[in-house]
Amino acid sequence: MIEINWSDVINVVSSIAPQLIAIGVVLALAIVVTVAVNRRTVADQATRKLVHAQSWLVFLVAAVVAVAMMVFGPLATLLNNATAERHMLSDETIATANELGAEVQREGITLLKNDNGSLPLSDTNVNVFGWSSTNPVYGGTGSGSLSDTYPTVSLIDGLEEAGITVNDDLTDLYTSYRAERPEVGMWEQEWTLPEPPVSDYSDELIADAQAFSQNALVVFSRPGGEHIDLPTDMGADGLNYTQNSGDYNDYESGEHLLQLSQSEENLLEMVTSDFENVTVVYNGANTLQMDFLDEFPGVDSVIWCPPAGQNGFYALGEVLTGETNPSGRTSDTFVNDLTSTPWWNNFGSFTYDNMSEFAVPDDDPYMPGQTPTFVNYVEGIYVGYKFYETADDEGLIDYEATVRYPFGYGLSYTTFSQEMGDVTYADGTVSFDVTVTNTGDVAGKDVVEVYYNPPYYNGGIEKASANLVAFDKTDLLEPGESQTVTVSFDDDDMASYDTYGAAAWVLEAGDYRISINSDSHNVLDEATVTVPETITFDSEDNTHNGDAVPATNEFASAEGDITYLSRADGFANYAEATAAPSTTLSDELKATFVNNGNYDPADYDNADDTMPTTGADNGVELYQLYGLDYDDPQWDDLLDQLTVDQMRNLIAMAGYGTQAIDSIGKVQQFDVDGPAALNNTFTGVGSIGFPCNTVFACTWNTDIARQFGDVIGRMGLDMQITGWYAPSMNIHRTAFAGRNFEYFSEDGFLSGAMAAEQVAGAREHGIYAFVKHFALNDQETNRWGMLCTWSSEQAIREIYLRPFEIAIKDGGAQAVMSSYNYIGTTYAGAYAPLQQTVLRGEWGFDGMVLSDYFAGFGYQNADQMTRNGTDAMLATIQGTNYTTDDSATAVIAMRDAAHNILYTAVNSWVYADGAPASALPIWQVAAYVVIAVAAVVFILLEVLAVRRYLNRRKAATVAVAGE
């Protein structure tokens, strides 16, 4: 679930401050009046008592009115969400989800090493070493958290369920050493890797373990989470880490978290010395630096088992015993030295030294005093394997010394052959068959990976020498069985974006090598396709990948004055391009920077705009537009009925759902978070937690991604929600990004193919997915801090937008969540080239764009955002999420945003059967009852006060007369 911190509480209190102040003022006045009238004489007791009563009755009325203004105003959305009816999963859905979760992990677990057939195990007695064996990583934190509603299968449970007997003495050692995993949350992080020093292993314990079995399983884990990247320097000041021993440091200054700690190395040295068959299981979504394997040749086998969700560890035991034959393939490249990667000097925290005038005010609850930060994507298109394969071809690197396990790599307990049929290239389509045969002794699945190597002309358009263009996974093949896989893709899938020449997508003339590979590096078979003449996709009847309009340069403002890595002359500019960045922004670029401190809506008004119709009485209800085209004329009739305040509220309060508008029959709808599960932050209801998206990428199986989307849809219907804040499809640009568990891969095509199936599966049930974070939100460090992301136009289009494009075009995504970072000097949520020109113009997207969590950061401004493509604010409290400008330009933008929100909302399951029933939220019913009771009480007290006053006056008159 999303974590709440004091800054959120402060914002809530700030939103109701006027009402709280009013209550305080009236209370003070009541006290002053009470004290003041007490100074009057006893003879005027009746008047004094009446004034007492009236002052406190006024306070009562004022308090009730103020509270009503709070709950029906700033707190309404929070109360709507918090008091929503709790809808749980059905038993049938739970059973299906549990079964699928384990199956995803079965397909995604990747066997990286298996010397001498050490796996599967011949002896099911296993000594399980490593503290993480008792506290593995199941998922992420923040939006990636798993629900505690349902039981979670531990790693040890998964082994035992598969028939493995573990050494309980080792398990007891670890559980007694530290019971819980250190917290790596959004607001606090402890990076400690608990691992008992080898001195804690008694001679008796090791002797008993050796007698128990010569099989040793060593488990290492690495966590990840929202809002924090993994440390690149474990000696950094302020890093929260507790050493495992007083005799040595786990890490020295300059070492990073994705290296083994000294305690882990000591453990591995002990185990490889004392046991014959040693398997290392790495449990983490971030690729571990596995250079330690050279030091410990006694490690016979290595398994990558990324975060497994609530049921995935069943699969690990099955893989170890051979019940499941591993068929996963790496979604990322494992390198031997992460500090030598091209992005190493340009990832992390960088703050401009000349932008102090743009500092967020010191009283900001989230980022007080923050000045703009930045990150430079200097590697351009050469991300992950695209760099390593191209650098190898150009002679820049020693591939074998640099890469431990290539992208797309994975072993099996059997062997396969792949035979490439004749390749045809006709009418813009490349097609051929691949015959896969199980040539081994046990049943298994294989993956067909298709790459293209385009013609590169020195100094011309940047091109990688290996590019994944198609893939498929076979069925379970018995020994000797074959399956024919048909491969087909369009030639424009091999096009490159030519920024500095045609300013368009271009398929250059020349020979394109089409290959089937066992991974990105090793070719099994190949053929050549010749493109006779250059094709430029620059006309309405010849667009790239079905674009509605031809793409042209839109991201010049995002390139900055950065030197980008180029393949020219064998990467001659490598040292210059990948060096540490300058921290000074040029005056020219600085002049274009915008945040709330210098944004003025009036500067962006168009004097020629005409105020649209509002508040009309056309008699149209939203349900009547279900299934109609986005441009159907009835939409204008419906939108004419909206008032400015209705549009403003619909846009502003879209956190975890969209608001009700009774006048058009719009009911409240609920959205939930979670890339691996559905988590209702307010009601506490959660679904079954699935393995992380990295596992899905490692399956290389789009069918299983589609099944996941189907289950998400079924769980969504059970929980009565309509929107799913997922899938997340930013890129594994680096191994240290804290949210790599939530994203798929370093490759945009693999990411997009998986995401598209998840989206399509959910959509079949009327659940719309918010693909996120759009775009270039590929690190967590300074994610909120006015993070200026600089990238080349070619890299933006070919790498970072690719998965979103596929999810929208092929998956039919109906909603998008924008991102916190800036693109160049403009907040991504207000960057028109991305959200208007590319998303809606080129890709033809008609749905809703939602902001990331709207906390009122110093750059989040609803007016700027709605004018530039963000339709709805992920907010539940009032602030700068409300537009204040009522100009014609602003209202037109609000009308467009309302159109997009309502179009998405109506095309959900809620409206599939006509007008949905509408009911008052339970808190409103309670509020009306309380107000009614308060009114009755007030009237009774008022009557009582007046009667007492009259009686006292009468008594006083009689007393005077008697005297």
C-alpha positions, -999 to +999 in steps of 0.1 A: +000+000+000+010+036-005+027+049+027+014+081+043+038+105+060+035+137+080+037+159+049+005+143+037-011+150+071+001+186+070-014+191+035-047+177+048-047+201+077-037+230+055-067+223+032-091+227+061-072+255+078-099+282+070-126+261+087-105+253+117-096+290+120-132+299+119-141+274+146-112+288+167-123+324+162-160+317+171-149+297+201-127+326+212-156+351+208-179+328+228-154+328+256-149+365+254-186+372+255-191+348+284-164+364+304-176+399+295-212+394+306-201+379+338-191+414+348-227+425+348-248+429+380-268+400+395-300+419+389-295+413+352-290+376+356-316+366+330-300+386+303-266+373+312-277+337+311-294+343+278-263+359+263-243+329+276-267+305+259-268+324+227-231+327+224-225+290+228-254+282+205-238+304+179-206+285+185-224+252+180-239+264+147-206+278+135-188+245+144-214+224+126-213+246+095-175+246+095-173+209+098-199+205+071-178+228+049-148+206+056-164+173+048-184+184+018-154+204+005-117+196+010-123+163+027-150+149+004-128+129-018-108+114+011-141+105+028-155+090-004-125+068-008-121+059+029-158+049+034-162+030+002-178-004+006-152-031+010-154-056-018-133-087-014-121-113-040-143-143-046-130-178-037-128-186-074-107-156-083-084-162-053-078-198-065-071-187-101-048-159-090-028-182-067-024-208-094-013-182-120+011-165-096+031-197-092+030-204-129+044-170-138+074-176-115+078-211-130+082-195-165+103-166-152+130-183-131+162-182-151+190-207-148+222-188-154+248-215-146+246-253-143+281-269-144+283-307-146+245-310-144+245-300-107+208-293-111+182-307-108+191-320-074+196-358-070+193-355-032+164-336-018+181-329+015+194-294+012+213-270+035+199-236+028+224-209+037+220-171+037+199-149+060+177-140+030+164-176+028+142-167+058+134-132+046+134-131+008+121-102-013+085-108-024+079-075-041+087-038-038+076-009-016+053+020-021+028+013-049+045-020-055+037-033-020+018-066-015-013-069+006-012-087+039-048-099+034-037-132+019-010-157+031+024-155+016+045-186+007+080-182+021+110-194+003+115-223+028+078-232+024+082-233-014+112-257-011+094-280+013+062-281-008+084-294-036+096-323-015+129-307-004+139-313+032+158-283+046+183-282+075+162-266+103+193-257+123+204-232+097+169-217+094+168-213+132+202-195+131+189-169+106+155-163+123+173-158+156+199-135+140+172-110+128+135-117+125+125-090+100+139-076+068+152-040+072+127-015+059+134+001+025+103+023+023+094+056+007+103+077+038+129+056+056+155+032+043+178+008+061+202-008+037+216-033+061+221-068+046+217-090+076+242-119+072+257-137+103+295-136+103+310-170+096+322-170+132+285-176+142+286-210+125+299-234+151+320-264+140+292-286+152+267-268+131+288-272+099+297-308+107+260-316+112+252-298+079+278-318+060+263-350+074+228-339+065+237-332+028+264-322+005+238-299-013+241-263-003+218-235-015+230-200-008+204-172-011+213-136-016+186-109-020+185-072-028+155-050-021+141-021-041+114+005-035+096+036-046+113+069-041+148+056-035+175+041-057+200+015-046+232+030-031+261+033-055+285+041-026+280+022+006+304+046+023+283+077+016+275+100+045+242+094+062+237+059+047+217+038+072+236+005+074+245-017+103+276-038+101+273-075+107+306-077+125+329-055+146+359-071+130+354-059+095+332-037+073+307-053+050+315-026+024+343-002+020+338+034+007+332+033-030+316-001-031+280-005-041+250-025-030+250-047-060+283-062-050+285-090-025+291-077+010+322-090+029+299-111+051+283-127+020+317-134+004+329-150+036+297-171+037+303-182+001+339-190+007+329-212+037+301-230+018+322-237-014+350-251+008+327-274+028+301-286+004+303-304-030+272-291-048+267-254-043+238-234-059+235-196-056+200-182-058+198-145-064+165-130-053+162-095-066+150-074-096+182-054-100+209-073-118+236-083-094+273-079-102+284-115-104+321-111-109+324-130-076+318-162-096+354-160-108+366-161-072+344-190-062+346-217-089+330-240-064+297-224-072+282-251-095+249-234-105+232-200-103+195-192-104+179-158-109+147-157-089+134-121-089+107-111-063+081-139-064+049-124-051+028-143-026+030-177-043+059-177-066+084-195-043+065-227-050+083-225-084+118-223-069+115-257-052+101-272-084+130-259-105+155-273-080+140-308-080+134-308-118+096-309-116+097-277-136+123-273-163+135-237-162+127-217-193+133-181-182+156-157-201+173-126-188+154-094-192+186-074-187+224-077-192+245-089-163+278-072-164+310-079-144+316-043-133+287-020-130+310+010-124+323+006-160+288+010-176+283+040-199+257+055-176+277+052-143+288+089-142+253+101-152+230+084-128+221+096-093+218+130-076+230+161-095+219+196-085+223+227-106+246+253-090+230+283-107+192+278-102+187+291-067+160+316-079+138+286-087+140+271-052+108+257-037+098+278-006+113+267+027+079+259+042+070+233+015+062+201+034+078+178+008+108+195-007+117+227+013+143+248-004+148+223-032+165+237-063+163+220-097+182+188-102+191+169-134+201+137-151+218+133-185+209+102-206+243+105-223+243+070-237+216+079-262+201+048-279+229+026-265+210+012-235+217-022-221+226-049-246+223-024-275+255-009-261+274-040-253+267-058-286+275-027-306+306-019-285+318-054-291+313-051-329+332-018-328+361-032-308+354-009-278+352-036-252+363-071-245+329-087-245+338-119-225+355-099-198+327-073-197+294-093-199+287-121-176+252-131-189+238-115-221+203-102-225+179-130-234+202-157-219+190-187-200+197-224-196+175-255-195+177-290-183+174-302-219+188-290-252+171-276-283+179-269-319+164-241-339+162-241-377+154-210-396+133-214-427+134-193-459+130-156-452+107-136-474+104-098-477+073-086-495+049-058-492+068-044-463+067-076-442+095-099-432+084-134-424+098-169-419+093-201-399+115-214-371+114-251-363+123-258-327+132-293-317+138-307-282+171-326-287+175-336-250+161-361-226+134-341-207+104-320-216+110-282-218+102-249-234+124-228-256+124-192-267+127-180-302+145-146-302+147-126-334+172-097-338+181-075-367+214-058-374+208-028-397+233-012-421+253+015-402+270+043-421+298+059-402+287+093-388+251+087-399+220+078-380+229+061-347+221+023-349+228-006-326+240-038-341+216-060-322+179-051-318+152-075-306+123-074-332+102-105-324+101-134-300+079-163-291+079-191-266+072-227-275+048-250-258+062-277-235+080-300-259+087-336-251+121-351-260+123-354-298+092-332-303+093-302-327+072-271-330+072-246-359+070-209-348+060-184-375+078-151-373+064-120-390+072-083-386+069-051-406+100-035-421+093-002-404+100-021-371+136-018-383+135+019-390+156+045-371+146+080-361+167+105-380+168+136-359+194+156-379+186+146-414+150+138-425+135+147-391+114+116-395+115+078-391+138+064-418+144+028-431+178+033-448+186+013-479+210-016-474+214-051-460+197-060-428+209-092-410+180-111-396+190-137-370+176-161-345+197-161-314+201-180-281+206-145-266+216-110-278+251-122-284+250-157-298+236-162-333+220-196-341+211-189-377+208-158-399+197-144-433+199-111-451+171-089-461+179-061-486+160-028-485+166-015-521+160+022-514+156+044-484+121+048-471+112+080-452+080+079-432+070+115-436+036+116-453+000+110-443-002+079-464+032+065-452+036+068-415+057+048-391+040+019-372+005+031-381+009+066-367-021+088-372+002+116-385+038+114-395+063+119-367+088+148-369+111+165-345+094+174-312+120+170-285+147+195-294+140+212-261+149+179-243+183+175-259+200+204-241+237+210-246+247+174-238+273+154-258+256+121-266+274+088-272+280+081-309+290+050-327+310+072-352+346+060-356+342+032-332+327+052-303+355+077-306+337+101-282+331+075-255+353+092-228+338+127-235+302+116-237+302+094-206+322+117-183+307+133-152+284+161-160+286+199-156+264+212-128+258+245-145+228+251-168+234+274-197+216+308-195+197+300-227+182+269-212+178+284-178+155+311-194+131+284-204+127+268-170+092+269-155+078+261-121+050+276-100+072+305-090+072+319-125+041+304-142+014+329-150-017+316-168-024+349-184+009+345-204-006+315-222-041+328-229-053+331-265-072+363-270-090+347-300-105+319-279-143+320-274-158+308-241-175+275-247-211+267-237-215+257-201-245+247-179-268+238-208-300+217-204-296+192-232-310+161-214-280+139-222-267+114-197-233+098-197-244+062-201-259+071-235-223+077-248-210+042-239-192+028-269-196+059-291-167+074-309-146+100-292-158+126-318-195+116-318-216+148-318-234+138-286-202+145-267-206+182-274-242+181-261-230+164-229-200+187-224-222+218-229-241+207-198-211+209-175-206+239-154-171+254-149-171+243-113-181+207-122-153+205-147-129+220-122-138+195-095-137+166-119-102+175-129-089+184-095-101+155-074-092+125-094-072+107-068-079+070-068-111+075-088-133+100-107-159+121-091-197+118-094-217+144-114-253+138-107-266+161-134-252+139-162-255+106-144-218+103-137-213+080-107-182+079-086-157+053-098-127+039-080-091+034-091-064+014-072-027+011-072-003-017-077+018-031-105+017-066-090-016-065-071-046-043-067-043-023-035-070+000-023-051+025-002-082+038+016-103+007+024-073-015+030-086-042+006-059-058-015-057-086-040-033-115-045+002-103-051+019-115-082+056-118-091+071-085-101+072-073-137+108-083-141+097-119-138+071-114-165+098-101-188+119-131-179+091-154-190+094-141-226+058-154-228+031-129-239+004-155-233+011-155-196+011-117-195-024-118-211-036-143-184-023-119-158-043-090-173-073-113-174-070-120-137-064-083-129-097-077-147-115-104-127-100-091-094-110-056-104-146-066-109-146-084-076-133-053-059-157-030-079-129-008-093-126+006-128-090+018-130-057+002-124-026+023-119-003+000-139+015-015-157+047+004-151+069+005-182+099+027-176+132+013-187+159-005-166+183+022-178+206+013-148+208-017-124+204+007-094+170+021-101+148+015-071+117+006-091+133-019-114+110-045-098+080-026-111+094-022-146+100-049-171+134-047-188+162-027-204+145-033-237+116-013-249+102-038-272+101-066-247+086-043-221+059-031-245+050-065-257+044-077-221+026-046-210+003-046-240-010-080-231-015-071-195-035-040-206-056-059-232-064-087-207-077-062-181-096-042-208-116-072-218-133-069-183-139-032-186-109-023-164-088+005-178-051+005-171-030+037-165+003+029-182+030+048-164+051+068-158+050+089-190+079+093-196+117+092-189+110+085-152+137+058-150+152+066-116+139+074-082+166+098-069+153+134-070+122+120-087+101+147-070+128+174-071+123+192-104+145+166-121+154+179-155+159+148-177+180+154-209+179+129-237+183+128-275+151+128-296+162+095-312+166+078-278+133+092-265+115+078-294+133+045-299+140+035-263+119+054-237+086+059-255+086+025-273+069+005-245+042+031-241+036+032-278+031-006-280+008-007-250-014+020-265-014+009-301-014-029-296-028-032-260-055-005-264-045+013-232-072+038-223-054+058-197-019+071-190-002+084-158+023+112-164+056+114-145+072+137-120+104+145-138+109+174-161+117+168-198+143+194-205+131+224-185+094+216-185+075+194-161+065+162-180+029+165-168+028+199-187+049+190-217+028+194-248+051+177-273+048+145-253+012+145-242-004+163-271+017+160-302+030+124-298+005+107-275-027+122-290-015+134-323+009+107-336-004+077-317-041+087-319-047+082-281-082+093-270-082+084-233-073+102-200-040+114-188-036+114-150-009+131-130+013+111-107+004+117-070-005+154-067+011+166-035+013+202-045+049+201-053+064+234-063+059+226-100+025+209-100-001+233-113-034+222-127-038+251-151-005+245-167-011+208-168-046+208-183-035+232-211-007+208-220-023+174-219-028+162-183-065+158-178-068+148-141-050+153-109-042+124-087-053+144-056-077+139-027-072+173-010-075+208-023-045+229-034-029+238-067-048+209-082-076+234-087-075+257-116-081+294-108-081+309-142-116+313-159-104+327-192-118+311-224-085+294-230-085+278-195-121+267-198-115+252-232-086+232-217-109+221-188-136+211-213-111+190-233-098+174-200-134+166-189-141+150-223-110+128-219-119+118-183-155+110-191-147+092-223-124+068-203-148+065-174-179+057-195-161+030-215-156+008-184-177-020-171-197+004-149-217+016-180-217-016-200-253-024-190-268+011-192-272+038-165-256+026-132-274+029-099-262+059-079-261+060-041-250+086-016-217+077+000-222+064+035-204+093+051-228+118+034-258+099+048-242+100+082-233+137+077-269+146+068-282+127+098-257+145+121-267+179+106-304+171+110-299+160+146-278+191+153-305+213+139-331+197+161-309+200+191-302+236+183-339+244+180-346+227+213-318+244+231-329+277+216-364+272+228-352+261+262-329+292+265-357+316+256-381+299+280-356+301+308-349+337+300-386+345+301-391+326+334-361+344+350-374+378+338-408+369+352-393+358+385-372+389+387-403+411+381-423+393+408-394+397+432-391+434+425-429+439+429-428+420+463-402+444+476 
